Amino acid sequence: MPAFPRLALLASLLAATLSLPAMADQAVTSPTGVTTVTLARQAPIHWVSVAQIATSLDGLPPMAVGFDIDDTLLFSSPGFYRGKQEFSPNDESYLKNPAFWEKMNNGWDAFSVPKEVGKALIALHLKRGDHIYFVTGRSATRTETVSRTLQQTMGIPADRLNPVIFAGDQPGQNTKVQWLKDKQMKIFYGDADGDIKAAQAVGVRGIRLLRAANSTYRPLPMAGALGEEVIVDSQF
């Protein structure tokens, strides 16, 4: 190789080598980092643990407590996703279709994943001797297997199981607010703003569970925005 091209190649390699520290420095000083100030800048959420909820109930007699189901006790997005694909892939009209609810309430919860935080909360209230109710916004159907699914996945003895209450959204049906009043509940757990608002409307202690980030129920709610307690690590 002639001397001049060889010198040019060596110069090029030297320049590339010298630029590596500068490139590394740029990566280290990326503006996407954090400071103690940004780390400490958190929303003033009232976080609680299951253990803290248990402590807050020490000494209190057995009471009626309620649970929403979807995204609260069960990650049921697989069934809802399947329903949308089958009945209305281009919109949300499947949620008004009785054929979808017949399938969802009678078998499709076999694909729902029970949330670990739900199991812990149910175990807490069973141990206390509380009366546990399930109040869902799902539409009612002639038959249902949701109650049995909850019994099996949440470890509820048969003699302690109350059938699921389907509040739905049809005219003439009792709303969640009415059911909370009728059953004289003291605590209601839910993932949606509507759950917390229903509890607050009748003076019930509303406690929020986090909705999983991959839930099909969008948009994700702003947990804690209503001043409610929010359970840590409750997205699964």
N, C-alpha and C positions, 0 to 999 in steps of 0.2 A: 504494500500500500504506500503511495507517495506520502512524503512527510507532511504536506499541508493538510490533506484530508485526515491523516492520523491525528494531527494536533487539533483539528476542528472537532473530531469525535471525542477526544479527551476533554476538551473544554466544555463540550455539551454535557458529558457525564458528570464533570465537576460541578457545573451549574445546577444540575438536577439534584445532586447530593446535598449541596448547600441549601437548597430550597426546602428540603424535608423538615428541618427544625422549624422553619417558618410556618409550614403547613400544619405541623403538629401543634404549634402555639396557637394557630387560628382555631383548631378544633377544641383545644382546652378552654379558650376564652370565648366560646360560643355564647351568645346572649340568651340561650335557652336554659341557663343554669338557675340556681336559686340562692337566696340569702336567708339569714335567720329572720329577717323582716318578712319576706314573702312566705316563709314556712309558717310563721306565727299568725299570718293574716287569714284567719279562719272564720267562717260564719258562726254566729253564736247559737249553735244547735244544742238542744237539751238531750245529750246522748245518755242512754242508760243501757245496762246489761240485763240479761235474764236474771242473774243473781241479785242485782239491785232491785228489780221488780219484786222478786221473792221477799227480800228484806222489807220492802215497803208494805207488804201484806202481813207481816208477822203480827200475830195477836188478833187479827180480824177474823170474824166467823166466815164460814163458807158463803159464797156469793154467786150470782149469775154472771158469767163472762161470755163474750161473743167473739167470733172470728169471721172475717171475710175468708174466702177460699182461694180464688185465683190470684197468684203472685203473693199471697200471704201464707197459706199453708202448702199450696201446690204450685210448682212451676208448670203451668198447664199450656204454655205456648205451643207445644207440638200439636195438640188437638185443634187449637184455634187456627194455627197455620194451615193444617190440613183442611179445615172447614172453609177457609177463605179460598184455597186453591180449587176446591171442589164446587163450591156454590157461588162464589162471586170474586174471581181473581182480580177484577179491575176496580173493586170498591169494597165498602164495608157492609153491604146489604145482607151478607150472610148472617150477621148478628140479629137480623129481624126474621130470619127464615126458620120456621118450626122444624124443618127437616134437619137442619144443622144441630139444633138443640137436642133433638131426639138422639142423635149420634153422640154428641158431646156428653150428655147426661147418662148415657147407657153404654158405656164401654170405652170411649176414647180417653178417659182418665187413666186407662192402663198405660198410656204413654206419658202421663204427667209425672214429674219428679217431686217427691215430698221434700219440703225444705227442712233442713236440720234445725233451724231456729224454731220452726213450728212444732217439731217433735219435743223440743226442750220446753216450750211454753205449755203444751198440752200436758206433759208429764208434771210440770209444776202445779197446774190447776187440778189435775187428778189427785195428786198427793194431798192437796189442801181440802179436797172434798167439794170443790166448786162445781156448779152446774154449768156445763159447757154447751153453747149453742153455735151453730154455723149459719150465718146469714149471707147469702150470695145474691149478686145482681143478675145471675143467670135466669133465663126464662124457665118457668116450670114445664114439665112434661108429664105424660100419663104415668110413666115409670121412671125410675132413676136408680143408678148404682153408685152415685157419688157418696152417699152415706156409708155404704159398705167399704168403699175405697178409703175413706178417711178413717174408719174404724181399724182397718188392716194396716194402713201405712203409719198411723199415728199411735197405734197401740192402745186403743180405747176398749175397755171391757164392754161386752154386749149390754150389760145392765146399766152402763153409764152413758150409753150413746143416745143422743137426741137426733132425730132425722134432720137432714138439711132443710133449712127454710129458704125457699126460692122467692126472693123479693121481686125479681124481675123489674120490668118497666112498663107494664101494661096498665091501662086504666082499670081502677077498681081493686088493684092489688095493694096490699100494705107496703109502705116504703120501709127502708132500713130504719129510719127514725121511729116509725110506729112499732116495729118489732123490738127495737131496743127498749122502748117504753113498756110494751106489753109484757116482756120477759123480765123487766126490772133489772136490767144489766147494770153492772158497776164499772166494767171495763170492756172496751171493744178494740180489737186489733185489726188493722187493715193497712193496705199499701197505697190506697188512692186518697186523693183529697176528699172525695165524697164520703169515704168511711170516717175520716176524722171530723168532717163537718157534721155528719149525722150524729156522732157521739157528742160533740160540743153543743149541738142544738138542744139536747135533752140533759145536759149536765153529767154525761158519762165520761169517764177517763178514757180518752182516745190515745192509743199508742201506735205509732207508725212502724211498719216493717219496710225495709228497702226493697224496691222492685229490681229484679235482676236486669243488668244492662242489656242482655240479649232477649228480653221479653218482647213479644210482638205487640204488647199494649203500649202504644206510644201516643204522645210524648211522655217521657219519664217525668214523674212528679217531682216537685221541689220539696223534699223531705225536711220537715222542721219549719216550713214557712208559715204554718198556722199556730206556731208556739207549742206544738205537741212534743211529747217525748218520742225519741227515735231510737230503736234498738241497734246497737253496734253490730256489724258483721251479719246483718239479717238479710242480705241479698241471696243467701243460699241456705 
